[in-house]
Amino acid sequence: MAGQLERTEFAENPEPRCAVALILDVSGSMAGRPLEELNAGLENFHKALKKDSLAALRVEVALITFGGEVQTTEFVTLDKFNLPALAARGETPLGQAVQHGLSMLRERKDIYKYNGVDYFRPWLFLVSDGAPTDEWEAVAAQARQEEARKGVLIHAVGAGKADFKILARFCAPERPPVKLKGLDFRGMFQWLSKSLSVISQSHPGSQAPLPPVQWGEAQK
């Protein structure tokens, strides 16, 4: 049944796809204003991309949250994306969340290939304000290998007391994790929506110039 729905979806919208796995930390340390700002930024991201008619057809988002447990949504275009209200709880199973993200992106690419749909290099966008409380080393190595094969583009963002040494293990050396300026999740998501709009206007396989990062600051 799922395969039939996908074939119908791609027949109705044959545009190339850009899959984006948003991997967001909602552990207990994000409670209060950090999570309020994260929710507001995510809502603005959703609205901004829906207004871009081409990005709305081409960008597919899956939300993967980790706080106590990992929860996921399926990849959908922006018109079908139901924005959840995130709640903070529990520890930080970051390794498990990234493992889910990598697996979901591989599966989504297989679906594109099977249905003859062209696609852009997928994004894995990771945000955390702490350190993992689960096993993460093997997943970090896998993430780097996947990026080296050009199977995924990984962006990591650290907020608050994030462990940047660990986050850097998930990233390509030329794209280290960005330190969020204060709680500027809105600026971060604004940059992300603008970047995806730029990509959606380009052709799969090309390298579109992304807007400058103005929501980050130097690590101390």
Buried (B, 14 or more C-beta within 10 A) or exposed (E): EEEEEBBEBBEEBEBBBBBBBBBBBBBEBBBEEBBBBBBBBBBBBBEBBBEBEEBBBBBBBBBBBBBBEBBBBEBBBBEEBEBEEBEBEEBBBBBBBBBBBBEBBBEBBEBBEEBEBBBBBBBBBBBBBBBBBBEBEEBBEBBBEBBEEEBBBBBBBBBBEBBBEBBBBBBBEEEBBBBBBEBBBBBBBBBBBBBBBBBBEBEEEEEBEBEEBEBBEEEE
